[in-house]
Amino acid sequence: MHIIRTAIAALALFAAPAFAQPAPGALSPAIDADMPALIALYRELHANPELSGAEVRTSARLAREIRRLGFTVTTGVGGHGIVAVLENGPGPVLLLRTDMDALPVTEQTGLAFASRVRATNEAGVETGVMHACGHDVHMAAWIGTARRLVALRAQWSGTLVMIAQPAEETGSGARAMLADGLYERFPRPTHAFAFHDSAALPAGVIGVVSGPMAANVDSIDVLVRGVGGHGAYPHTTRDPIVLASRIVTSLQTLVSRETNPLDSAVVTVGSFHAGSKHNIIPDEARLQLTVRSFSAETRQRLIDGIRRIARGEAIAADIPEDRMPEVTVKDEFTPVTINSEPLTQETSAAFRAYFGDARVRDVQPVMGGEDFGRYRLDGADIQSMLFWVGGVPQARWDEAQGDPTRLPSTHSPFWAPDAETTIPAAIAAMTVASLNVLAQR
């Protein structure tokens, strides 16, 4: 049924009426009127974060808000995901995404509404929980954008599919929603937008990247086996700590000596665990790696190189064949996010027309990951774009002289975006981007 509907919508693109884009600042009065309620929602969400896959309260709260606007709302998609659909005549099918999950971080911002939530993660470890990546800002702006587009529905034509996604931080939420029939049970998008708050831009500034903008992300475990024994008699052992240290050192050459300097790649060993006592050489050591790249070819070469180096160093250390290192690529892969060139250029022009050149910047891709890229990869005909909205308070930006390395980053316990500036800027940007798709075709 949705295939037929999408085909009809595609044919209707040529017959859809043209509407005027909003004039600079035209959205501000309505957004400003919404801000007290949206700031209250933002603070409520910030104070009550939930870990990936556990977004029960958050999902219910957003579902109530968007259902009030007249959307047809389905919950429980891919876990705690929400799909809200508003049909408004012939035209494109536009997907707007927010993410809902928080991080296992103990907040240290000092905000009056700071999170005091504690939870037990999947590893059974109790931890503080915080919206240290700004998903609370994303959700408030998502609701604000829905309000604007409902209020402006006489000025656009098409179908709006708004999704609230769980588990972005683990890279599994988009995959789960797609596997649960996102493109089969609901109108299949022709276009998709999302934004992310930025700790590298002043609050309210829009950052645009054309082409690849966020990296492939792989999590890799390396089990390094040795032959344990007494620390006083190392010659009777095969020390896995020394071997693992050699592996860590050699892995650095995958980027520094095996990757074209004009390409981008990261291999970081984020965890090294071994041993339990001063005078015992253990049987094994465990490494945890994060691996980043922009192309499928580079990704595979890095993974193959990790396996080669681990085995090669083990051979050099005279490790028996039955105790060779075990390299496991975790099922947490997040694919590269690529912004569609035509859509990005059109949207960037619309941003500049609305905000002015001073508030729109072309920025560099990042090696961070974003599973928003899956929505396009699972539909090659879909045009998609993820853009940045600066969150750094202007006074702090000025104090740091525009150097992001002197400021808290996202995922930091100190990250506190200027919500009063970032949220309205994000609403305006998402609304302008949406109207650029829905109102001119």
VOTILUM-822532 format. One line per 2 residues: number of its first residue (from 1); their letters; for each residue x, y, z of C-alpha. Coordinates in pm, 1 decimal, m for minus. Last residue first. Layout:
NUM = A = X/Y/Z ~ ... $
END
This chain:
441 = RQ = 787.9/2101.7/m545.4 ~ 877.5/2419.6/m358.4 $
439 = AL = 690.8/2386.3/m29.2 ~ 778.2/2038.3/93.5 $
437 = VN = 1155.7/2024.7/39.7 ~ 1253.6/2383.9/118.0 $
435 = LS = 975.6/2383.7/375.5 ~ 1154.4/2108.4/563.3 $
433 = AV = 1491.6/2284.0/556.3 ~ 1334.3/2610.3/675.5 $
431 = TM = 1152.2/2425.4/954.6 ~ 1462.6/2234.0/1061.0 $
429 = AA = 1667.5/2554.8/1063.0 ~ 1404.6/2754.1/1254.7 $
427 = IA = 1362.5/2477.5/1510.3 ~ 1740.3/2439.4/1546.6 $
425 = AP = 1787.3/2813.2/1601.6 ~ 1505.0/2810.8/1857.7 $
423 = IT = 1669.6/2520.2/2044.6 ~ 2027.6/2650.2/2035.3 $
421 = TE = 1965.1/2993.9/2183.8 ~ 1768.0/2911.1/2501.0 $
419 = AD = 1947.6/2575.5/2517.0 ~ 2293.7/2726.8/2556.1 $
417 = PA = 2460.4/2387.1/2560.2 ~ 2583.4/2232.9/2887.1 $
415 = WF = 2865.2/1981.5/2839.7 ~ 3048.8/1940.1/3174.0 $
413 = PS = 3012.5/1561.3/3210.4 ~ 3171.9/1542.8/2861.4 $
411 = HT = 3004.2/1331.7/2594.1 ~ 2985.8/1649.7/2380.7 $
409 = SP = 3297.2/1855.7/2423.0 ~ 3385.0/2091.1/2706.5 $
407 = LR = 3579.2/2395.5/2582.3 ~ 3947.2/2474.9/2533.1 $
405 = TP = 3976.6/2231.7/2240.8 ~ 3688.2/2420.9/2076.9 $
403 = DG = 3912.4/2727.2/2017.4 ~ 3689.6/3023.8/1930.9 $
401 = QA = 3882.4/3264.9/2151.7 ~ 3808.8/3044.5/2456.1 $
399 = ED = 3659.5/3346.8/2635.8 ~ 3464.8/3435.9/2320.7 $
397 = WR = 3316.4/3087.4/2300.6 ~ 3236.1/3095.3/2672.4 $
395 = AQ = 3051.7/3424.8/2631.0 ~ 2870.8/3295.6/2320.7 $
393 = PV = 2733.9/2988.6/2496.2 ~ 2845.3/2683.5/2293.5 $
391 = GG = 2550.4/2506.4/2128.4 ~ 2609.1/2537.9/1754.7 $
389 = VW = 2354.8/2368.9/1528.7 ~ 2505.7/2104.7/1302.6 $
387 = FL = 2360.7/1944.5/990.3 ~ 2241.5/1600.0/888.4 $
385 = MS = 2118.8/1563.2/530.6 ~ 1932.9/1301.8/333.7 $
383 = QI = 1820.5/1226.2/m19.4 ~ 1654.9/885.3/m44.9 $
381 = DA = 1686.5/678.7/m363.8 ~ 1954.2/454.7/m214.6 $
379 = GD = 1718.2/347.5/62.7 ~ 1880.0/144.9/341.2 $
377 = LR = 2196.2/351.1/305.0 ~ 1990.9/668.7/343.0 $
375 = YR = 1827.0/580.5/673.3 ~ 2148.7/412.6/786.5 $
373 = GF = 2341.1/742.4/786.0 ~ 2138.5/856.5/1087.5 $
371 = DE = 2356.6/608.6/1277.0 ~ 2598.1/886.3/1369.7 $
369 = GG = 2969.5/833.4/1438.7 ~ 3248.2/1075.2/1525.5 $
367 = MV = 3539.1/1115.2/1284.7 ~ 3412.4/1458.2/1184.8 $
365 = PQ = 3359.0/1621.8/845.3 ~ 3475.5/1982.1/809.1 $
363 = VD = 3256.4/2292.2/832.0 ~ 3080.6/2525.5/588.4 $
361 = RV = 2931.8/2797.3/804.3 ~ 2588.8/2957.7/830.6 $
359 = RA = 2526.8/3235.8/1083.0 ~ 2732.3/3508.3/913.8 $
357 = DG = 2585.1/3426.6/570.9 ~ 2234.2/3531.4/669.0 $
355 = FY = 1980.4/3329.7/867.6 ~ 1698.8/3291.7/612.2 $
353 = AR = 1874.3/3322.8/277.2 ~ 2181.7/3147.3/412.5 $
351 = FA = 1973.6/2858.0/539.9 ~ 1791.1/2826.4/206.3 $
349 = AS = 2124.9/2819.4/23.8 ~ 2250.1/2548.8/261.1 $
347 = TE = 1930.9/2353.7/198.3 ~ 1976.0/2359.3/m178.6 $
345 = QT = 2343.7/2263.0/m156.9 ~ 2276.5/1987.2/94.4 $
343 = LP = 1987.8/1845.8/m107.7 ~ 2196.4/1832.6/m425.3 $
341 = ES = 2503.3/1677.7/m252.5 ~ 2330.7/1415.0/m40.4 $
339 = NI = 2489.5/1418.6/306.0 ~ 2680.0/1099.2/377.2 $
337 = TV = 2676.6/939.3/722.9 ~ 2929.1/655.3/737.6 $
335 = PT = 2802.9/331.3/884.7 ~ 2770.6/247.3/1255.9 $
333 = FE = 2894.7/m101.4/1336.8 ~ 2790.2/m232.1/1677.1 $
331 = DK = 2804.9/m606.2/1603.8 ~ 3156.2/m622.8/1743.4 $
329 = VT = 3454.3/m708.2/1524.8 ~ 3632.1/m981.3/1720.0 $
327 = VE = 4007.8/m1041.1/1697.3 ~ 4133.0/m1353.5/1878.8 $
325 = PM = 4506.3/m1365.0/1940.7 ~ 4688.5/m1697.0/1873.4 $
323 = RD = 4681.3/m1949.7/2154.8 ~ 4639.4/m2271.8/1952.0 $
321 = EP = 4926.5/m2168.4/1726.9 ~ 5165.3/m2139.9/2021.2 $
319 = ID = 5292.5/m1786.9/2093.7 ~ 5655.4/m1743.3/1989.2 $
317 = AA = 5654.0/m1366.1/2049.9 ~ 5719.1/m1300.6/1678.6 $
315 = IA = 5419.7/m1522.9/1597.1 ~ 5206.9/m1320.6/1837.3 $
313 = EG = 5325.1/m997.4/1677.3 ~ 5218.9/m1127.9/1337.0 $
311 = RA = 4878.8/m1247.8/1459.2 ~ 4785.1/m916.2/1616.8 $
309 = IR = 4934.0/m722.6/1323.4 ~ 4743.6/m921.5/1060.6 $
307 = RI = 4409.6/m905.6/1244.5 ~ 4442.1/m530.7/1295.7 $
305 = GD = 4544.3/m489.3/931.2 ~ 4236.8/m674.9/806.6 $
303 = IL = 4015.7/m441.7/1010.4 ~ 4203.8/m137.0/883.6 $
301 = RQ = 4187.5/m251.8/519.8 ~ 3816.6/m323.4/553.3 $
299 = RT = 3741.7/25.5/680.7 ~ 3961.4/191.2/418.5 $
297 = EA = 3775.3/11.6/139.2 ~ 3430.5/79.8/284.6 $
295 = SF = 3512.4/450.8/295.6 ~ 3502.9/719.5/564.2 $
293 = SR = 3699.0/559.4/847.9 ~ 3698.1/511.3/1225.0 $
291 = VT = 3815.2/222.9/1444.9 ~ 3746.0/202.8/1818.2 $
289 = LQ = 3951.1/m56.3/1998.7 ~ 3916.2/m268.6/2312.8 $
287 = LR = 4216.2/m471.8/2425.5 ~ 4219.7/m774.9/2654.1 $
285 = AE = 4520.9/m945.4/2807.7 ~ 4569.6/m1316.1/2873.6 $
283 = DP = 4736.6/m1587.6/3080.1 ~ 4860.9/m1350.4/3346.6 $
281 = II = 5217.3/m1289.8/3468.6 ~ 5180.7/m1289.8/3844.8 $
279 = NH = 5403.3/m1090.6/4076.8 ~ 5214.1/m763.1/4110.1 $
277 = KS = 4864.6/m908.1/4107.1 ~ 4547.2/m911.6/3892.4 $
275 = GA = 4653.7/m920.3/3528.2 ~ 4536.5/m758.2/3208.8 $
273 = HF = 4302.8/m489.0/3080.6 ~ 4377.3/m238.1/2804.0 $
271 = SG = 4090.4/m10.0/2697.9 ~ 4051.2/273.6/2448.3 $
269 = VT = 4292.8/156.0/2182.3 ~ 4232.4/408.2/1905.5 $
267 = VV = 4258.3/342.8/1531.3 ~ 4153.6/649.0/1332.9 $
265 = AS = 4131.3/702.0/958.2 ~ 4113.2/983.0/705.3 $
263 = DL = 4251.4/977.4/349.9 ~ 4488.4/1241.4/213.2 $
261 = PN = 4775.6/1095.2/417.6 ~ 4715.1/763.2/237.7 $
259 = TE = 4689.3/499.3/508.9 ~ 4958.6/237.5/568.8 $
257 = RS = 5229.9/435.7/749.6 ~ 5066.2/665.5/1006.8 $
255 = VL = 4721.7/508.9/1002.8 ~ 4796.6/137.0/1021.1 $
253 = TQ = 5130.5/227.7/1179.6 ~ 4962.4/298.9/1514.2 $
251 = LS = 4858.9/m65.4/1537.3 ~ 5224.2/m156.6/1589.9 $
249 = TV = 5234.7/15.0/1928.9 ~ 4915.2/m145.7/2057.3 $
247 = IR = 5030.1/m487.5/1930.0 ~ 5364.2/m450.4/2105.4 $
245 = SA = 5183.8/m365.8/2428.7 ~ 4959.0/m669.9/2383.2 $
243 = LV = 5269.2/m889.2/2353.2 ~ 5429.5/m739.5/2664.1 $
241 = IP = 5105.9/m789.9/2855.6 ~ 5056.7/m1139.1/2711.2 $
239 = DR = 5386.5/m1263.2/2862.7 ~ 5482.3/m1603.0/2725.4 $
237 = TT = 5605.3/m1776.0/3039.2 ~ 5897.4/m1981.4/3173.8 $
235 = HP = 6146.7/m1705.1/3095.3 ~ 5940.0/m1468.6/3309.3 $
233 = YA = 6049.9/m1644.3/3631.6 ~ 6006.6/m1384.5/3906.1 $
231 = GH = 5666.7/m1280.3/3770.0 ~ 5541.3/m1635.4/3822.5 $
229 = GG = 5336.5/m1785.6/3541.9 ~ 5106.7/m1725.3/3249.1 $
227 = VG = 5126.7/m1846.9/2891.3 ~ 4989.2/m1591.6/2649.4 $
225 = RV = 4660.8/m1503.8/2488.4 ~ 4566.2/m1161.8/2352.7 $
223 = LV = 4190.4/m1117.1/2317.4 ~ 4131.1/m825.8/2080.9 $
221 = DI = 3789.3/m657.9/2082.4 ~ 3681.5/m428.9/1798.2 $
219 = SD = 3422.1/m152.1/1792.9 ~ 3366.6/m13.9/1444.1 $
217 = VN = 3255.7/336.1/1342.5 ~ 3219.4/454.7/983.5 $
215 = AA = 3256.0/830.7/994.5 ~ 3043.0/1142.0/1004.7 $
213 = MP = 3013.3/1417.1/738.8 ~ 3060.8/1243.1/404.1 $
211 = GS = 2920.2/1465.5/126.2 ~ 2843.2/1833.3/188.2 $
209 = VV = 2894.3/1958.0/542.1 ~ 2692.6/2242.8/696.0 $
207 = GI = 2722.5/2412.3/1035.8 ~ 2447.6/2647.1/1158.7 $
205 = VG = 2534.5/2905.8/1425.5 ~ 2279.0/2941.5/1706.6 $
203 = AP = 2520.0/2880.9/1993.7 ~ 2882.7/2921.1/1891.3 $
201 = LA = 3030.2/2621.8/1707.8 ~ 3256.4/2332.9/1814.2 $
199 = AS = 3036.9/2184.5/2089.3 ~ 2771.9/2113.8/1827.4 $
197 = DH = 2406.0/2017.5/1854.9 ~ 2304.0/1758.5/1601.3 $
195 = FA = 2053.0/1794.3/1320.6 ~ 1831.8/1554.3/1130.3 $
193 = FA = 1676.8/1554.0/785.2 ~ 1536.1/1293.8/545.3 $
191 = HT = 1403.2/1304.7/187.9 ~ 1202.6/1068.6/m35.2 $
189 = PR = 1071.8/889.4/268.0 ~ 878.4/560.9/260.2 $
187 = PF = 534.5/603.6/411.9 ~ 496.4/367.4/710.0 $
185 = RE = 479.3/m9.9/758.3 ~ 732.6/m95.3/487.0 $
183 = YL = 999.1/173.9/531.8 ~ 1001.9/156.9/912.8 $
181 = GD = 949.6/m219.3/905.6 ~ 1092.6/m335.9/1237.8 $
179 = AL = 1432.3/m391.6/1075.8 ~ 1441.9/m20.9/989.0 $
177 = MA = 1362.6/72.4/1348.8 ~ 1627.7/m167.4/1482.2 $
175 = RA = 1896.5/m43.1/1241.8 ~ 1822.5/316.4/1337.4 $
173 = GS = 1852.6/231.3/1707.1 ~ 2163.5/12.1/1705.4 $
171 = GT = 2456.9/254.4/1694.6 ~ 2503.3/230.5/2072.0 $
169 = EE = 2460.4/605.9/2118.9 ~ 2163.5/614.3/1882.8 $
167 = AP = 1968.9/377.1/2105.6 ~ 1612.6/496.7/2053.9 $
165 = QA = 1477.5/698.9/1762.6 ~ 1199.3/954.9/1764.1 $
163 = IM = 1059.4/960.0/1412.1 ~ 865.1/1227.8/1229.5 $
161 = VL = 710.4/1130.6/896.7 ~ 563.8/1434.5/719.1 $
159 = TG = 370.1/1375.1/399.8 ~ 335.3/1624.4/116.8 $
157 = SW = 216.3/1978.9/58.1 ~ 331.2/2301.5/214.9 $
155 = QA = 205.8/2649.5/303.3 ~ m137.9/2558.9/444.3 $
153 = RL = 47.4/2327.2/682.6 ~ 218.5/2622.3/850.9 $
151 = AV = 84.0/2563.8/1203.3 ~ 150.6/2192.2/1167.7 $
149 = LR = 501.2/2266.9/1041.1 ~ 571.4/2501.0/1331.6 $
147 = RA = 446.1/2260.3/1596.1 ~ 643.0/1970.2/1450.1 $
145 = TG = 954.9/2187.1/1452.6 ~ 905.3/2266.7/1821.7 $
143 = IW = 860.0/1896.6/1901.2 ~ 1183.1/1814.4/1720.2 $
141 = AA = 1354.5/2114.6/1884.4 ~ 1272.1/1975.2/2229.4 $
139 = MH = 1393.1/1631.1/2124.7 ~ 1723.4/1752.9/1978.9 $
137 = VD = 1800.1/1966.4/2284.4 ~ 1742.9/1660.9/2506.1 $
135 = HG = 1966.2/1464.6/2268.1 ~ 2245.6/1702.6/2361.0 $
133 = CA = 2535.0/1457.5/2380.9 ~ 2584.8/1466.4/2758.4 $
131 = HM = 2219.9/1387.3/2824.9 ~ 2327.5/1232.3/3153.2 $
129 = VG = 2312.9/903.3/3344.4 ~ 2527.6/820.7/3648.5 $
127 = TE = 2655.4/468.4/3663.6 ~ 2593.3/128.6/3818.7 $
125 = VG = 2779.4/m147.5/3636.3 ~ 2591.6/m459.1/3524.3 $
123 = AE = 2756.1/m466.9/3181.9 ~ 2426.9/m366.1/3020.5 $
121 = NT = 2417.8/m48.9/3231.7 ~ 2275.8/m5.7/3579.0 $
119 = AR = 2114.1/329.9/3640.1 ~ 2165.3/654.1/3827.4 $
117 = VR = 1967.2/971.1/3774.1 ~ 2079.1/1291.8/3940.5 $
115 = SA = 2047.2/1488.2/3618.9 ~ 2105.3/1861.4/3639.6 $
113 = FA = 1801.0/2089.4/3668.0 ~ 1977.2/2358.7/3871.8 $
111 = LG = 2277.9/2321.2/3643.4 ~ 2609.0/2245.7/3815.5 $
109 = TQ = 2747.5/2093.4/3495.9 ~ 2898.5/1784.5/3660.9 $
107 = ET = 2673.9/1507.5/3526.6 ~ 2770.7/1144.2/3582.4 $
105 = VP = 2801.0/986.0/3237.6 ~ 2642.1/661.3/3114.9 $
103 = LA = 2491.9/840.4/2812.3 ~ 2140.8/946.2/2712.6 $
101 = DM = 1892.8/813.1/2458.4 ~ 1624.2/999.1/2262.7 $
99 = DT = 1733.0/1062.8/1902.8 ~ 1541.1/1295.5/1673.9 $
97 = RL = 1457.3/1231.5/1311.9 ~ 1262.1/1417.4/1045.2 $
95 = LL = 1144.4/1211.3/747.2 ~ 990.6/1391.6/448.7 $
93 = VP = 760.4/1222.8/197.5 ~ 742.8/1444.2/m109.4 $
91 = GP = 420.1/1573.3/m263.0 ~ 47.4/1519.9/m262.3 $
89 = GN = m172.8/1633.5/27.1 ~ m101.0/1686.2/394.7 $
87 = EL = m42.2/1348.6/555.1 ~ 96.2/1366.0/909.2 $
85 = VA = 278.2/1059.5/1039.3 ~ 439.4/1002.0/1381.3 $
83 = VI = 677.3/707.7/1422.7 ~ 808.7/651.5/1773.7 $
81 = GH = 1091.6/421.1/1881.3 ~ 1096.8/236.3/2214.5 $
79 = GG = 1221.5/m92.7/2072.6 ~ 1238.2/m94.6/1695.0 $
77 = VG = 894.8/65.0/1671.4 ~ 724.1/59.4/2011.9 $
75 = TT = 500.4/356.8/1945.1 ~ 281.6/450.6/1648.3 $
73 = VT = 139.8/802.9/1624.0 ~ m100.1/946.8/1368.3 $
71 = FG = m17.6/1314.7/1400.5 ~ m278.2/1566.4/1514.6 $
69 = LR = m61.7/1798.7/1723.2 ~ m167.4/1638.6/2053.0 $
67 = RI = m11.8/1311.6/1932.7 ~ 323.3/1491.5/1915.8 $
65 = ER = 333.5/1576.0/2285.1 ~ 195.7/1247.3/2414.7 $
63 = AL = 441.8/1047.5/2202.7 ~ 728.8/1261.4/2330.2 $
61 = RA = 649.8/1180.6/2693.0 ~ 593.2/809.6/2627.9 $
59 = ST = 927.2/784.9/2450.0 ~ 1113.1/959.7/2731.6 $
57 = RV = 953.6/742.9/2998.6 ~ 1048.0/416.5/2830.5 $
55 = EA = 1386.1/513.1/2680.0 ~ 1563.2/198.5/2808.2 $
53 = GS = 1732.5/86.7/2485.8 ~ 2012.1/338.8/2524.4 $
51 = LE = 2015.9/490.0/2872.4 ~ 1745.3/716.6/3011.7 $
49 = PN = 1762.1/1083.0/3108.5 ~ 1527.1/1246.3/3361.8 $
47 = AH = 1670.9/1588.3/3446.8 ~ 1749.7/1669.5/3084.1 $
45 = LE = 1405.7/1558.0/2966.8 ~ 1233.0/1782.9/3219.8 $
43 = RY = 1469.0/2067.6/3136.0 ~ 1396.7/2034.2/2764.0 $
41 = LA = 1021.1/2015.4/2823.8 ~ 1027.9/2333.5/3035.1 $
39 = IL = 1241.9/2497.1/2766.4 ~ 983.1/2391.1/2508.3 $
37 = AP = 692.2/2532.5/2707.5 ~ 866.2/2866.2/2757.2 $
35 = MD = 990.6/2861.8/2394.5 ~ 662.7/2830.5/2207.4 $
33 = AD = 598.1/3206.3/2186.7 ~ 957.7/3257.8/2074.9 $
31 = IA = 904.1/3007.3/1793.4 ~ 593.3/3194.3/1676.9 $
29 = PS = 772.4/3530.1/1684.9 ~ 1090.5/3391.2/1521.8 $
27 = LA = 947.5/3224.8/1211.9 ~ 958.7/3536.2/994.7 $
25 = GP = 1319.2/3614.7/1088.3 ~ 1437.2/3615.7/728.0 $
23 = AP = 1135.7/3560.3/499.7 ~ 978.9/3216.0/498.5 $
21 = QA = 996.4/3037.9/160.7 ~ 705.1/3100.7/m72.4 $
19 = FA = 488.8/2813.7/m191.7 ~ 481.7/2621.3/m517.7 $
17 = PA = 188.6/2391.1/m589.0 ~ 237.5/2017.6/m638.8 $
15 = AF = 183.0/1900.3/m994.6 ~ 537.9/1787.7/m1064.7 $
13 = LA = 568.8/1619.0/m729.6 ~ 240.9/1436.5/m790.7 $
11 = LA = 411.4/1153.5/m974.2 ~ 631.4/1093.0/m672.4 $
9 = AI = 331.7/1102.6/m439.4 ~ 151.0/844.3/m651.1 $
7 = AT = 456.5/620.0/m640.0 ~ 485.7/666.0/m263.8 $
5 = RI = 119.3/575.0/m214.6 ~ 157.3/263.9/m426.6 $
3 = IH = 463.2/156.1/m230.8 ~ 278.4/240.3/91.3 $
1 = M = 0.0/0.0/0.0 $
END
